[in-house]
Amino acid sequence: MTETDKEHRIRPGLVALGALSGVLTGFAALAVAELVAGAVRPQAGPVVAVGGAAIDRTPAAVKDWAIRNFGTDDKLVLQLGILAVLPLFALLLGIVALRFRRSGSAGVLLFGAVGAMAATSRPDSTGVLDALPSVTGAVVGAGLLYVLAGRLTPRSAATSTQGAPLSDVGWDRRGFVITATAAAAASAGAGALGRSLSGSRGQNAIASRRNVVLPAPASPAAPVPKGAGLRIPGLSAFTTPNSDFYRVDTALVVPKVDATSWRLRIHGRGVRRPLVLSFDDLLRRELIERDITLTCVSNEVGGPYVGNARWTGVRLADLLAECGVKPPSKGGPADQLVARSVDGMTIGSPVEDVMDGRDALLAVGMNGEPLPFDHGFPVRMVVPGLYGFVSACKWIKDIELTTFDAYDPYWVKRGWARLAPIKTASRIDTPKPFARPRAGTVMVAGVAWAQHRGIAKVEVRVDDGPWQEARLAAEDSRDTWRQWSLAWQATKGGHTLTVRATDRTGQVQTDERTKTIPDGASGRHSVVVTVE
């Protein structure tokens, strides 16, 4: 066997070690970056920053697909995808570094530059300091890869950093094992410390929420009417528990805001008396409590992104009037209210709708407790009758009065509508699609909503038969959904059940199917069942 043949035979083992070097490098770079992010700002970590940048640049149709298929786990899927792709690139860089040590290390630095640019370009970026986690991690990773690749370089080529032969004859086994083991242990420690630091940064916010005592509302919600909640197995509860309430937003890391340091600024066109409020300032004001159903514009026909809760907060219209704001119908110069979140989200709402008498709130409570962090603690907006993307700013910190012509908020820039009143809709909760009930009386039940207009009637059709009027549960208010039921005398065989609602303006839910983009889905929900 010639030396060339021998060198060719042993090459796969050395390539595998090069790949291992790349993976260790990627692990070290991420661990160090997360450690620095724990000290700087968790949102500046490379995975979160790149993930956020990816969300910002993802076409609306793709985002809608992700929400439809992954639901509230869409962010987890994105982060897992990033973490799955990064090792592949790290592996390739490790193999490249066997021959080209400097090029492999430069590749690590390039990824660090991508993370730094993503972090500093995010809407919630606090400045150049946000680049520090990615830059530090990349520098450490590049140095580690250079050292590990050097340990794999034959001693006969130890002085060469480019074009070293792929032979495992004479490479520094002991030095490689020691360096790789130390790097893995140090990376694990750095990662654990980084997670600990990130967690500790939220402790003040957690403590501030724990210490909140919501005052009794000056205007409490009326008791839910008897008969508003039907006791039918499989039917959504009238009040959605906080733990079950849908969550759709772009935050990869849920902001944890300390209520003691939180401030809200109200300013802009037509604001004669700008206002800055603390959380305690809000709690000292007159609080109202209302049952309001929220709906996400990404909710497909029959989808789950709708829920009803009892909200406690301050009337937004009262605060705006105190600042001297007038709606356009009364001569005000601003027709758009832009709400800004601590995570950089911007949401535009029509000033006219916010000030037309509906219970638009700066909410501080949800179902009798301070807002959960997932749902906007310490303060969020709630506006009945408008889809969340034009009304329901969570973790709000700023309200600017402007015009639709002057400014396009986050979702409008991505192809969604400026105005988006909630469409009349209904859903069959039971029986579920492809259920196999027994012949006889089968309860068909669900919910219908047309926030700020109210539901007047719900009808169900079996196959191509006539529409049958369902029994409506008692109405709480026109801002909440309404349960309905129909006792169906089911016969054996396959059947299609379809539902439609009519709101209190007389508008019948359309059968025209549209996608969620740009202003919400429309169409009638139906389920197919087989009666046995």
CORBELBEL-V991309 format. One record per residue. N is the residue number from 1. RES is the residue in one small letter. PSI is psi in whole degrees, -180 to 180 (999 if undefined). OMEGA is omega in whole degrees, -180 to 180 (none if undefined). Layout:
n=<N | N>
res=<RES | RES>
psi=<PSI | PSI>
omega=<OMEGA | OMEGA>
This chain:
n=<1 | 2 | 3 | 4 | 5 | 6 | 7 | 8 | 9 | 10 | 11 | 12 | 13 | 14 | 15 | 16 | 17 | 18 | 19 | 20 | 21 | 22 | 23 | 24 | 25 | 26 | 27 | 28 | 29 | 30 | 31 | 32 | 33 | 34 | 35 | 36 | 37 | 38 | 39 | 40 | 41 | 42 | 43 | 44 | 45 | 46 | 47 | 48 | 49 | 50 | 51 | 52 | 53 | 54 | 55 | 56 | 57 | 58 | 59 | 60 | 61 | 62 | 63 | 64 | 65 | 66 | 67 | 68 | 69 | 70 | 71 | 72 | 73 | 74 | 75 | 76 | 77 | 78 | 79 | 80 | 81 | 82 | 83 | 84 | 85 | 86 | 87 | 88 | 89 | 90 | 91 | 92 | 93 | 94 | 95 | 96 | 97 | 98 | 99 | 100 | 101 | 102 | 103 | 104 | 105 | 106 | 107 | 108 | 109 | 110 | 111 | 112 | 113 | 114 | 115 | 116 | 117 | 118 | 119 | 120 | 121 | 122 | 123 | 124 | 125 | 126 | 127 | 128 | 129 | 130 | 131 | 132 | 133 | 134 | 135 | 136 | 137 | 138 | 139 | 140 | 141 | 142 | 143 | 144 | 145 | 146 | 147 | 148 | 149 | 150 | 151 | 152 | 153 | 154 | 155 | 156 | 157 | 158 | 159 | 160 | 161 | 162 | 163 | 164 | 165 | 166 | 167 | 168 | 169 | 170 | 171 | 172 | 173 | 174 | 175 | 176 | 177 | 178 | 179 | 180 | 181 | 182 | 183 | 184 | 185 | 186 | 187 | 188 | 189 | 190 | 191 | 192 | 193 | 194 | 195 | 196 | 197 | 198 | 199 | 200 | 201 | 202 | 203 | 204 | 205 | 206 | 207 | 208 | 209 | 210 | 211 | 212 | 213 | 214 | 215 | 216 | 217 | 218 | 219 | 220 | 221 | 222 | 223 | 224 | 225 | 226 | 227 | 228 | 229 | 230 | 231 | 232 | 233 | 234 | 235 | 236 | 237 | 238 | 239 | 240 | 241 | 242 | 243 | 244 | 245 | 246 | 247 | 248 | 249 | 250 | 251 | 252 | 253 | 254 | 255 | 256 | 257 | 258 | 259 | 260 | 261 | 262 | 263 | 264 | 265 | 266 | 267 | 268 | 269 | 270 | 271 | 272 | 273 | 274 | 275 | 276 | 277 | 278 | 279 | 280 | 281 | 282 | 283 | 284 | 285 | 286 | 287 | 288 | 289 | 290 | 291 | 292 | 293 | 294 | 295 | 296 | 297 | 298 | 299 | 300 | 301 | 302 | 303 | 304 | 305 | 306 | 307 | 308 | 309 | 310 | 311 | 312 | 313 | 314 | 315 | 316 | 317 | 318 | 319 | 320 | 321 | 322 | 323 | 324 | 325 | 326 | 327 | 328 | 329 | 330 | 331 | 332 | 333 | 334 | 335 | 336 | 337 | 338 | 339 | 340 | 341 | 342 | 343 | 344 | 345 | 346 | 347 | 348 | 349 | 350 | 351 | 352 | 353 | 354 | 355 | 356 | 357 | 358 | 359 | 360 | 361 | 362 | 363 | 364 | 365 | 366 | 367 | 368 | 369 | 370 | 371 | 372 | 373 | 374 | 375 | 376 | 377 | 378 | 379 | 380 | 381 | 382 | 383 | 384 | 385 | 386 | 387 | 388 | 389 | 390 | 391 | 392 | 393 | 394 | 395 | 396 | 397 | 398 | 399 | 400 | 401 | 402 | 403 | 404 | 405 | 406 | 407 | 408 | 409 | 410 | 411 | 412 | 413 | 414 | 415 | 416 | 417 | 418 | 419 | 420 | 421 | 422 | 423 | 424 | 425 | 426 | 427 | 428 | 429 | 430 | 431 | 432 | 433 | 434 | 435 | 436 | 437 | 438 | 439 | 440 | 441 | 442 | 443 | 444 | 445 | 446 | 447 | 448 | 449 | 450 | 451 | 452 | 453 | 454 | 455 | 456 | 457 | 458 | 459 | 460 | 461 | 462 | 463 | 464 | 465 | 466 | 467 | 468 | 469 | 470 | 471 | 472 | 473 | 474 | 475 | 476 | 477 | 478 | 479 | 480 | 481 | 482 | 483 | 484 | 485 | 486 | 487 | 488 | 489 | 490 | 491 | 492 | 493 | 494 | 495 | 496 | 497 | 498 | 499 | 500 | 501 | 502 | 503 | 504 | 505 | 506 | 507 | 508 | 509 | 510 | 511 | 512 | 513 | 514 | 515 | 516 | 517 | 518 | 519 | 520 | 521 | 522 | 523 | 524 | 525 | 526 | 527 | 528 | 529 | 530 | 531 | 532>
res=<m | t | e | t | d | k | e | h | r | i | r | p | g | l | v | a | l | g | a | l | s | g | v | l | t | g | f | a | a | l | a | v | a | e | l | v | a | g | a | v | r | p | q | a | g | p | v | v | a | v | g | g | a | a | i | d | r | t | p | a | a | v | k | d | w | a | i | r | n | f | g | t | d | d | k | l | v | l | q | l | g | i | l | a | v | l | p | l | f | a | l | l | l | g | i | v | a | l | r | f | r | r | s | g | s | a | g | v | l | l | f | g | a | v | g | a | m | a | a | t | s | r | p | d | s | t | g | v | l | d | a | l | p | s | v | t | g | a | v | v | g | a | g | l | l | y | v | l | a | g | r | l | t | p | r | s | a | a | t | s | t | q | g | a | p | l | s | d | v | g | w | d | r | r | g | f | v | i | t | a | t | a | a | a | a | a | s | a | g | a | g | a | l | g | r | s | l | s | g | s | r | g | q | n | a | i | a | s | r | r | n | v | v | l | p | a | p | a | s | p | a | a | p | v | p | k | g | a | g | l | r | i | p | g | l | s | a | f | t | t | p | n | s | d | f | y | r | v | d | t | a | l | v | v | p | k | v | d | a | t | s | w | r | l | r | i | h | g | r | g | v | r | r | p | l | v | l | s | f | d | d | l | l | r | r | e | l | i | e | r | d | i | t | l | t | c | v | s | n | e | v | g | g | p | y | v | g | n | a | r | w | t | g | v | r | l | a | d | l | l | a | e | c | g | v | k | p | p | s | k | g | g | p | a | d | q | l | v | a | r | s | v | d | g | m | t | i | g | s | p | v | e | d | v | m | d | g | r | d | a | l | l | a | v | g | m | n | g | e | p | l | p | f | d | h | g | f | p | v | r | m | v | v | p | g | l | y | g | f | v | s | a | c | k | w | i | k | d | i | e | l | t | t | f | d | a | y | d | p | y | w | v | k | r | g | w | a | r | l | a | p | i | k | t | a | s | r | i | d | t | p | k | p | f | a | r | p | r | a | g | t | v | m | v | a | g | v | a | w | a | q | h | r | g | i | a | k | v | e | v | r | v | d | d | g | p | w | q | e | a | r | l | a | a | e | d | s | r | d | t | w | r | q | w | s | l | a | w | q | a | t | k | g | g | h | t | l | t | v | r | a | t | d | r | t | g | q | v | q | t | d | e | r | t | k | t | i | p | d | g | a | s | g | r | h | s | v | v | v | t | v | e>
psi=<130 | 165 | -35 | -43 | -42 | -42 | -38 | -36 | -37 | -5 | -42 | -38 | -39 | -38 | -40 | -40 | -35 | -42 | -41 | -39 | -42 | -43 | -44 | -38 | -45 | -42 | -45 | -43 | -44 | -42 | -45 | -41 | -42 | -33 | -47 | -38 | -34 | -32 | -33 | -64 | 121 | -35 | -13 | -3 | 148 | -39 | -45 | -43 | -47 | -39 | -44 | -42 | -37 | -41 | -44 | -32 | 1 | 132 | 148 | -39 | -37 | -41 | -44 | -41 | -43 | -43 | -40 | -37 | -30 | -11 | -138 | -3 | 7 | -36 | -38 | -42 | -42 | -47 | -40 | -35 | -43 | -44 | -23 | -35 | -39 | -44 | -32 | -45 | -41 | -40 | -45 | -40 | -36 | -39 | -42 | -39 | -18 | -38 | -35 | 83 | -45 | -39 | -41 | -45 | -37 | -34 | -39 | -43 | -35 | -43 | -36 | -38 | -38 | -45 | -41 | -44 | -39 | -43 | -43 | -15 | -4 | 149 | -28 | 10 | 139 | 3 | -164 | -23 | -24 | -17 | -18 | -43 | -49 | -41 | -47 | -46 | -41 | -41 | -45 | -44 | -43 | -42 | -42 | -44 | -40 | -42 | -46 | -42 | -35 | -37 | -25 | -4 | 130 | 144 | -29 | -18 | 24 | -24 | -5 | 134 | -2 | 136 | 27 | 139 | 145 | 76 | 145 | 15 | 116 | 6 | 159 | 85 | -51 | -45 | -38 | -48 | -44 | -46 | -45 | -43 | -44 | -41 | -42 | -44 | -44 | -38 | -43 | -42 | -42 | -41 | -43 | -43 | -38 | -43 | -37 | -44 | -43 | -40 | -39 | -28 | -24 | -2 | -37 | -39 | -42 | -42 | -39 | -38 | -40 | -31 | -5 | 130 | 110 | 126 | 155 | 133 | 140 | -29 | 86 | 155 | 145 | 149 | 144 | 127 | 144 | 129 | 0 | -25 | 108 | 143 | 80 | 122 | 134 | -11 | 136 | 139 | 149 | -46 | 125 | 123 | 149 | -40 | -22 | -6 | 136 | 152 | 118 | 113 | -176 | 6 | 113 | -32 | 120 | 121 | 135 | 103 | 131 | 117 | -26 | -23 | -3 | 140 | 148 | 128 | 132 | 123 | 178 | -163 | 133 | 2 | 103 | -25 | 87 | 151 | 139 | 125 | 142 | 171 | -41 | -34 | -42 | -44 | -26 | -11 | 172 | 119 | 144 | 160 | 128 | 146 | 123 | 133 | 129 | 147 | 137 | 141 | -20 | 4 | 118 | 166 | 124 | 9 | 173 | -4 | 61 | 141 | 157 | 131 | 164 | 113 | 142 | 133 | -170 | 139 | 123 | -37 | -36 | -42 | -43 | -43 | -37 | -31 | 0 | 11 | 138 | 144 | 161 | -34 | -17 | 22 | 6 | 143 | -15 | 132 | -3 | 135 | 118 | 116 | 135 | 137 | 162 | -20 | 9 | -7 | 141 | 132 | 127 | 129 | 146 | 125 | -38 | -44 | -40 | -29 | 17 | 9 | -14 | 163 | 64 | 128 | 150 | 98 | 139 | -13 | 153 | 117 | 43 | 5 | 163 | 149 | 136 | 155 | -40 | -25 | 21 | 9 | 136 | -22 | 141 | 166 | 145 | 119 | 111 | 140 | -7 | 140 | 153 | -32 | -9 | 21 | -32 | 57 | 122 | 157 | 42 | 144 | -12 | 139 | 120 | 130 | 124 | -157 | 159 | -30 | -29 | -24 | 134 | 117 | 180 | -55 | -33 | -39 | -19 | 21 | 4 | 165 | 154 | -38 | 135 | 73 | 145 | 134 | 150 | 128 | 160 | 159 | 141 | 117 | -34 | 136 | 156 | 158 | 136 | 19 | 161 | 70 | 163 | 153 | 150 | -153 | 121 | 126 | 121 | 126 | 158 | -157 | 156 | 150 | 146 | 70 | 136 | 1 | -35 | 159 | 128 | -30 | 147 | 137 | 150 | 141 | 136 | 118 | -126 | 22 | -174 | 157 | 132 | 131 | 128 | 162 | 125 | 138 | 165 | 145 | 130 | -60 | 170 | -6 | 3 | 160 | 171 | 131 | 156 | 161 | 156 | 127 | 108 | 129 | 92 | 136 | 157 | 147 | -179 | 138 | 152 | 124 | 131 | 144 | 149 | 153 | 157 | 127 | 177 | -4 | -4 | 0 | 123 | 137 | 128 | 153 | 1 | 120 | 126 | 158 | 171 | -33 | 132 | -9 | 29 | 146 | 154 | 164 | 176 | 136 | 138 | 153 | 148 | 129 | 161 | 115 | 128 | 999>
omega=<-180 | 177 | 180 | 179 | -180 | -180 | 180 | -177 | -175 | -175 | -178 | 179 | 180 | 177 | 178 | 178 | 175 | 177 | 177 | 178 | 179 | 180 | 177 | 178 | 179 | 179 | -179 | -179 | 179 | -178 | 179 | 179 | 180 | 176 | 179 | 179 | 177 | 179 | -177 | -176 | -176 | -179 | -180 | 177 | -173 | -180 | 179 | -178 | 179 | 177 | 178 | 178 | 178 | 178 | -179 | -174 | 180 | 178 | -177 | -178 | 180 | 177 | -180 | 178 | -179 | 179 | -179 | -174 | -177 | 179 | -178 | 176 | -175 | -179 | 178 | 179 | 179 | -179 | 177 | 177 | 178 | -179 | 177 | -178 | -177 | 178 | 179 | 177 | 179 | 179 | 180 | 179 | 178 | 179 | 178 | -176 | 177 | 179 | -173 | -174 | -178 | -180 | 178 | 179 | 178 | 177 | 177 | 179 | 179 | 177 | 176 | 179 | 177 | 179 | 180 | 179 | 178 | -178 | -177 | 180 | 180 | -180 | -178 | -178 | 179 | 177 | -173 | 180 | 179 | 178 | -172 | -180 | -178 | -179 | -179 | 179 | -179 | -180 | 178 | -180 | 180 | 179 | -180 | 180 | 179 | -179 | -179 | 178 | 177 | 178 | -180 | -180 | 179 | -177 | 179 | 179 | -173 | -178 | -178 | 176 | 179 | 174 | 178 | -178 | -180 | 178 | 178 | 179 | 174 | 178 | -171 | -178 | -177 | 180 | 180 | -178 | -179 | -178 | -179 | -180 | 179 | -180 | 180 | -180 | -180 | 180 | 178 | 178 | 179 | 179 | 179 | 179 | 178 | 178 | 179 | 179 | 180 | 179 | -178 | 180 | 180 | -176 | 178 | 178 | 179 | 179 | -180 | 178 | 180 | -176 | -179 | 172 | -178 | 177 | 175 | -179 | 176 | 178 | -178 | 175 | 175 | 177 | 177 | -176 | 175 | -180 | 178 | 179 | -178 | 180 | -180 | 180 | 179 | -179 | 178 | 177 | 179 | 176 | -179 | 177 | -180 | -177 | -178 | -176 | -176 | 175 | 175 | 176 | -177 | -175 | 176 | 173 | -179 | 180 | 173 | -173 | 177 | -177 | -178 | 180 | -179 | 175 | 175 | 179 | 175 | -174 | 174 | -175 | 178 | 178 | -178 | -179 | 179 | -172 | 172 | -175 | 170 | 179 | 178 | 176 | 180 | -178 | 179 | 179 | 180 | 180 | 173 | -178 | -176 | 171 | -177 | 176 | 177 | 178 | 176 | 179 | 178 | -180 | 175 | 175 | -178 | -174 | -173 | -171 | 175 | -179 | -177 | -179 | 175 | -174 | 175 | -180 | -179 | 177 | -179 | -180 | 179 | 179 | -180 | 179 | 178 | 178 | 179 | -178 | 174 | 177 | -180 | -179 | 179 | 174 | 180 | -176 | -178 | 175 | 179 | 173 | 179 | 177 | 180 | -180 | 177 | 179 | 176 | 179 | 175 | -178 | -178 | 180 | 176 | 179 | -178 | -179 | -178 | -174 | -176 | 178 | 177 | -176 | 173 | -171 | 155 | -171 | 176 | -177 | -179 | -180 | 172 | 178 | 175 | 180 | 170 | 178 | -180 | -174 | 165 | -180 | 10 | -174 | 176 | 175 | 173 | -180 | -179 | 173 | 180 | 175 | -174 | -175 | 174 | -178 | -163 | -179 | 177 | 179 | -173 | 178 | -173 | 174 | 179 | 175 | -178 | 179 | 177 | 179 | -174 | -173 | 173 | 178 | -170 | -173 | 179 | 178 | -177 | 171 | 178 | -174 | 175 | -179 | -176 | 172 | -177 | -179 | 176 | -174 | 177 | -175 | 173 | 178 | -179 | 2 | 179 | 176 | 178 | 175 | -179 | 180 | 177 | 178 | -177 | -179 | 178 | 179 | 173 | -175 | 179 | -180 | 176 | -177 | 173 | -169 | -180 | 171 | 179 | -180 | -180 | -174 | 173 | -179 | -180 | 177 | 176 | -176 | 180 | -178 | -179 | 175 | 179 | -177 | 179 | 175 | 179 | 171 | 179 | -180 | 174 | 175 | 179 | 178 | 179 | 174 | -177 | 178 | 179 | 179 | 178 | 175 | -175 | 175 | -171 | 176 | -175 | 178 | 179 | -179 | 174 | 178 | -179 | -179 | 172 | -180 | 175 | -179 | -174 | 171 | -178 | -179 | 179 | 178 | -175 | 174 | 179 | -179 | 172 | 177 | -179 | 179 | 10 | -172 | 175 | -179 | 173 | -177 | -177 | -178 | 177 | 176 | 177 | 180 | 176 | -179 | -177 | none>
